[in-house]
């Protein structure tokens, strides 16, 4: 039997860890297929006023009365197996009014994300192995992602604030694909820039930079 020396064993262990954390480019599954207000298709109906029905059953949460410009229901292509799709209520004034994960097999809601005033992206990232669905925050301030566990339907948020972020700085997602590190870590890039709303004086000096943030999903 071959006995490895300490250095060789350490090298093998490090190589094993790196293999497990192989990075994979994450591709957003955008909600693009559109059902417009007043239309009905494949059992779906978007009534004027933003109410959605599937074969006569109401789907989604009651939106605040000030959300009055829902003009489209948007569907993503779905995950790799076609088991889930991301569905978005699109408000022409405010973007995503609410969104959810749809189980195509059971034809039911698997997970629901917070509606407005929380602003979310109109695309979802499916993790390798389809265990999680990740939806980043949208809008002018982007400091969180929402994670849906596709086994349980549970949705939780995780802060994604860059280390050392100052009050005079603001962060936003960089327009480039994020990465999966293994199956349980989501890496995204954020751009740090000057906070236009900061009124604390000249003592706080912003330092523009781009930094990675790793988001554990478990």
DRENDO-1510 file (C-alpha; in Angstrom, 1 decimal, always signed):
<recs>
REC; n; res; u; v; w
REC; 1; UNK; +0.0; +0.0; +0.0 .
REC; 2; UNK; +1.3; +3.4; -0.9 .
REC; 3; UNK; +1.8; +5.8; +2.0 .
REC; 4; UNK; +1.6; +9.6; +1.2 .
REC; 5; UNK; +3.9; +12.0; +2.8 .
REC; 6; UNK; +2.5; +14.9; +4.7 .
REC; 7; UNK; +3.2; +17.4; +1.9 .
REC; 8; UNK; +1.6; +15.2; -0.8 .
REC; 9; UNK; -1.4; +14.5; +1.5 .
REC; 10; UNK; -1.9; +18.2; +2.0 .
REC; 11; UNK; -1.7; +18.9; -1.7 .
REC; 12; UNK; -4.2; +16.2; -2.4 .
REC; 13; UNK; -6.6; +17.6; +0.2 .
REC; 14; UNK; -6.3; +21.1; -1.2 .
REC; 15; UNK; -6.9; +19.8; -4.7 .
REC; 16; UNK; -10.0; +18.0; -3.5 .
REC; 17; UNK; -11.4; +21.1; -1.9 .
REC; 18; UNK; -10.8; +23.2; -5.1 .
REC; 19; UNK; -12.5; +20.5; -7.2 .
REC; 20; UNK; -15.5; +20.6; -4.9 .
REC; 21; UNK; -15.6; +24.5; -5.2 .
REC; 22; UNK; -15.3; +24.6; -9.0 .
REC; 23; UNK; -16.9; +27.8; -10.2 .
REC; 24; UNK; -19.7; +27.7; -12.8 .
REC; 25; UNK; -21.0; +30.8; -14.5 .
REC; 26; UNK; -24.6; +31.5; -13.4 .
REC; 27; UNK; -27.0; +32.4; -16.1 .
REC; 28; UNK; -30.1; +34.4; -15.3 .
REC; 29; UNK; -33.4; +32.9; -16.4 .
REC; 30; UNK; -35.3; +36.0; -17.4 .
REC; 31; UNK; -39.0; +36.4; -17.2 .
REC; 32; UNK; -39.7; +37.4; -20.9 .
REC; 33; UNK; -42.8; +35.4; -22.1 .
REC; 34; UNK; -45.6; +37.9; -21.7 .
REC; 35; UNK; -49.3; +37.8; -20.9 .
REC; 36; UNK; -50.8; +41.3; -21.2 .
REC; 37; UNK; -53.5; +42.8; -19.2 .
REC; 38; UNK; -56.9; +41.5; -20.3 .
REC; 39; UNK; -55.4; +38.4; -22.1 .
REC; 40; UNK; -55.9; +34.7; -21.3 .
REC; 41; UNK; -53.7; +31.8; -22.4 .
REC; 42; UNK; -53.0; +28.2; -21.3 .
REC; 43; UNK; -55.3; +28.6; -18.3 .
REC; 44; UNK; -53.7; +31.9; -17.2 .
REC; 45; UNK; -55.6; +35.2; -17.1 .
REC; 46; UNK; -54.4; +38.6; -16.2 .
REC; 47; UNK; -57.4; +40.8; -15.3 .
REC; 48; UNK; -57.2; +44.5; -15.5 .
REC; 49; UNK; -56.1; +45.8; -12.1 .
REC; 50; UNK; -53.4; +43.1; -11.8 .
REC; 51; UNK; -55.4; +40.2; -10.5 .
REC; 52; UNK; -54.1; +36.8; -11.8 .
REC; 53; UNK; -56.0; +33.6; -12.2 .
REC; 54; UNK; -55.0; +30.1; -13.2 .
REC; 55; UNK; -58.0; +28.0; -14.4 .
REC; 56; UNK; -60.2; +30.3; -12.4 .
REC; 57; UNK; -58.2; +30.1; -9.2 .
REC; 58; UNK; -56.6; +33.3; -7.9 .
REC; 59; UNK; -52.8; +33.2; -7.8 .
REC; 60; UNK; -50.6; +35.6; -5.9 .
REC; 61; UNK; -50.9; +38.0; -3.0 .
REC; 62; UNK; -53.1; +41.0; -2.7 .
REC; 63; UNK; -51.1; +44.0; -3.8 .
REC; 64; UNK; -51.1; +47.4; -2.1 .
REC; 65; UNK; -53.7; +49.8; -3.6 .
REC; 66; UNK; -51.0; +52.1; -4.8 .
REC; 67; UNK; -49.7; +49.4; -7.1 .
REC; 68; UNK; -52.0; +50.2; -9.9 .
REC; 69; UNK; -50.0; +49.8; -13.1 .
REC; 70; UNK; -49.6; +46.0; -13.4 .
REC; 71; UNK; -49.7; +45.6; -17.2 .
REC; 72; UNK; -48.0; +42.2; -17.8 .
REC; 73; UNK; -47.5; +38.7; -16.3 .
REC; 74; UNK; -44.1; +37.5; -17.3 .
REC; 75; UNK; -42.8; +33.9; -17.4 .
REC; 76; UNK; -39.3; +32.6; -17.5 .
REC; 77; UNK; -38.2; +29.6; -19.6 .
REC; 78; UNK; -37.7; +27.5; -16.5 .
REC; 79; UNK; -35.0; +25.6; -14.9 .
REC; 80; UNK; -32.9; +22.9; -16.6 .
REC; 81; UNK; -35.5; +20.1; -16.0 .
REC; 82; UNK; -38.5; +22.3; -16.7 .
REC; 83; UNK; -39.9; +21.6; -13.3 .
REC; 84; UNK; -40.0; +25.3; -12.2 .
REC; 85; UNK; -40.7; +28.7; -13.8 .
REC; 86; UNK; -40.2; +32.2; -12.4 .
REC; 87; UNK; -43.4; +34.3; -12.8 .
REC; 88; UNK; -43.4; +38.1; -12.4 .
REC; 89; UNK; -46.2; +40.6; -12.1 .
REC; 90; UNK; -44.8; +43.6; -14.1 .
REC; 91; UNK; -45.8; +47.1; -13.1 .
REC; 92; UNK; -44.9; +49.6; -15.8 .
REC; 93; UNK; -44.1; +52.3; -13.2 .
REC; 94; UNK; -42.2; +50.3; -10.6 .
REC; 95; UNK; -40.9; +47.1; -12.2 .
REC; 96; UNK; -41.6; +43.7; -10.4 .
REC; 97; UNK; -44.7; +44.1; -8.3 .
REC; 98; UNK; -44.5; +40.5; -7.0 .
REC; 99; UNK; -43.0; +37.2; -8.1 .
REC; 100; UNK; -43.1; +33.5; -7.4 .
REC; 101; UNK; -41.8; +30.1; -8.3 .
REC; 102; UNK; -44.3; +27.9; -10.2 .
REC; 103; UNK; -44.2; +24.1; -10.0 .
REC; 104; UNK; -45.1; +23.0; -13.5 .
REC; 105; UNK; -45.8; +19.4; -12.4 .
REC; 106; UNK; -48.3; +20.1; -9.6 .
REC; 107; UNK; -49.4; +23.4; -11.3 .
REC; 108; UNK; -49.1; +25.3; -8.0 .
REC; 109; UNK; -47.1; +27.9; -6.3 .
REC; 110; UNK; -43.8; +26.5; -4.9 .
REC; 111; UNK; -42.4; +29.7; -3.3 .
REC; 112; UNK; -43.4; +33.3; -3.1 .
REC; 113; UNK; -41.1; +36.3; -2.9 .
REC; 114; UNK; -41.9; +39.6; -1.1 .
REC; 115; UNK; -44.0; +42.0; -3.2 .
REC; 116; UNK; -43.5; +45.8; -3.5 .
REC; 117; UNK; -42.3; +47.9; -1.8 .
REC; 118; UNK; -39.4; +45.4; -1.9 .
REC; 119; UNK; -37.8; +45.6; -5.4 .
REC; 120; UNK; -36.6; +42.4; -6.9 .
REC; 121; UNK; -35.0; +41.5; -10.3 .
REC; 122; UNK; -37.0; +40.1; -13.2 .
REC; 123; UNK; -34.7; +37.1; -13.5 .
REC; 124; UNK; -33.8; +34.1; -11.4 .
REC; 125; UNK; -30.7; +32.0; -11.0 .
REC; 126; UNK; -31.2; +28.3; -10.6 .
REC; 127; UNK; -28.4; +26.6; -8.6 .
REC; 128; UNK; -26.6; +23.5; -9.9 .
REC; 129; UNK; -28.7; +20.5; -9.0 .
REC; 130; UNK; -31.8; +22.8; -8.9 .
REC; 131; UNK; -31.9; +22.9; -5.1 .
REC; 132; UNK; -32.2; +26.7; -4.9 .
REC; 133; UNK; -33.6; +29.6; -6.8 .
REC; 134; UNK; -31.8; +33.0; -6.2 .
REC; 135; UNK; -33.4; +36.4; -7.0 .
REC; 136; UNK; -31.3; +39.5; -6.4 .
REC; 137; UNK; -32.7; +42.8; -5.1 .
REC; 138; UNK; -33.2; +45.4; -7.7 .
REC; 139; UNK; -33.6; +49.2; -7.6 .
REC; 140; UNK; -31.1; +51.9; -6.7 .
REC; 141; UNK; -29.9; +50.1; -3.5 .
REC; 142; UNK; -28.9; +46.4; -4.0 .
REC; 143; UNK; -27.9; +44.9; -0.7 .
REC; 144; UNK; -29.7; +41.6; -0.5 .
REC; 145; UNK; -30.6; +38.4; -2.4 .
REC; 146; UNK; -33.6; +36.2; -1.8 .
REC; 147; UNK; -33.1; +32.4; -1.8 .
REC; 148; UNK; -35.9; +29.9; -2.3 .
REC; 149; UNK; -35.4; +26.3; -1.2 .
REC; 150; UNK; -37.1; +24.3; -4.0 .
REC; 151; UNK; -37.5; +21.3; -1.7 .
REC; 152; UNK; -39.4; +23.1; +1.1 .
REC; 153; UNK; -40.6; +26.3; -0.6 .
REC; 154; UNK; -39.1; +28.4; +2.1 .
REC; 155; UNK; -37.8; +31.8; +1.1 .
REC; 156; UNK; -35.3; +33.8; +3.1 .
REC; 157; UNK; -33.1; +36.9; +2.5 .
REC; 158; UNK; -29.4; +37.3; +2.9 .
REC; 159; UNK; -27.6; +40.6; +3.2 .
REC; 160; UNK; -24.9; +41.1; +0.6 .
REC; 161; UNK; -23.1; +44.2; +1.8 .
REC; 162; UNK; -19.5; +44.6; +0.9 .
REC; 163; UNK; -17.0; +44.6; +3.8 .
REC; 164; UNK; -16.0; +48.0; +4.8 .
REC; 165; UNK; -18.9; +49.8; +3.1 .
REC; 166; UNK; -19.0; +53.4; +4.3 .
REC; 167; UNK; -22.1; +55.6; +4.8 .
REC; 168; UNK; -20.9; +57.8; +1.9 .
REC; 169; UNK; -20.8; +54.8; -0.4 .
REC; 170; UNK; -23.4; +52.8; -2.2 .
REC; 171; UNK; -23.2; +49.4; -4.0 .
REC; 172; UNK; -24.9; +48.0; -7.0 .
REC; 173; UNK; -24.6; +44.7; -8.9 .
REC; 174; UNK; -22.1; +44.7; -11.7 .
REC; 175; UNK; -23.5; +43.9; -15.1 .
REC; 176; UNK; -21.7; +40.6; -15.5 .
REC; 177; UNK; -22.7; +37.0; -14.8 .
REC; 178; UNK; -22.2; +35.9; -11.2 .
REC; 179; UNK; -20.8; +32.4; -10.4 .
REC; 180; UNK; -21.7; +29.3; -8.5 .
REC; 181; UNK; -19.0; +28.0; -6.2 .
REC; 182; UNK; -20.0; +24.4; -5.8 .
REC; 183; UNK; -23.7; +23.9; -5.3 .
REC; 184; UNK; -24.2; +26.0; -2.1 .
REC; 185; UNK; -22.4; +29.3; -2.6 .
REC; 186; UNK; -23.4; +32.1; -4.9 .
REC; 187; UNK; -20.7; +34.6; -5.9 .
REC; 188; UNK; -21.7; +38.0; -7.3 .
REC; 189; UNK; -19.7; +41.2; -8.0 .
REC; 190; UNK; -20.8; +44.6; -6.7 .
REC; 191; UNK; -19.5; +48.0; -7.7 .
REC; 192; UNK; -18.9; +50.5; -4.9 .
REC; 193; UNK; -19.5; +54.1; -5.8 .
REC; 194; UNK; -20.4; +57.5; -4.2 .
REC; 195; UNK; -23.7; +57.6; -2.3 .
REC; 196; UNK; -25.6; +60.6; -3.8 .
REC; 197; UNK; -27.9; +60.8; -0.7 .
REC; 198; UNK; -25.1; +61.1; +1.8 .
REC; 199; UNK; -25.1; +64.4; +3.7 .
REC; 200; UNK; -22.4; +63.8; +6.3 .
REC; 201; UNK; -19.7; +66.1; +5.0 .
REC; 202; UNK; -16.3; +65.6; +3.5 .
REC; 203; UNK; -14.8; +63.4; +6.3 .
REC; 204; UNK; -16.2; +60.3; +4.6 .
REC; 205; UNK; -14.5; +59.8; +1.3 .
REC; 206; UNK; -15.8; +57.1; -1.1 .
REC; 207; UNK; -13.4; +54.7; -2.7 .
REC; 208; UNK; -14.8; +53.4; -6.0 .
REC; 209; UNK; -14.1; +49.7; -6.4 .
REC; 210; UNK; -15.5; +46.3; -7.6 .
REC; 211; UNK; -15.5; +43.5; -5.1 .
REC; 212; UNK; -16.8; +39.9; -5.0 .
REC; 213; UNK; -19.3; +38.8; -2.4 .
REC; 214; UNK; -19.9; +35.1; -1.6 .
REC; 215; UNK; -23.5; +34.2; -0.5 .
REC; 216; UNK; -23.9; +30.9; +1.3 .
REC; 217; UNK; -27.2; +29.3; +0.4 .
REC; 218; UNK; -27.4; +26.8; +3.2 .
</recs>
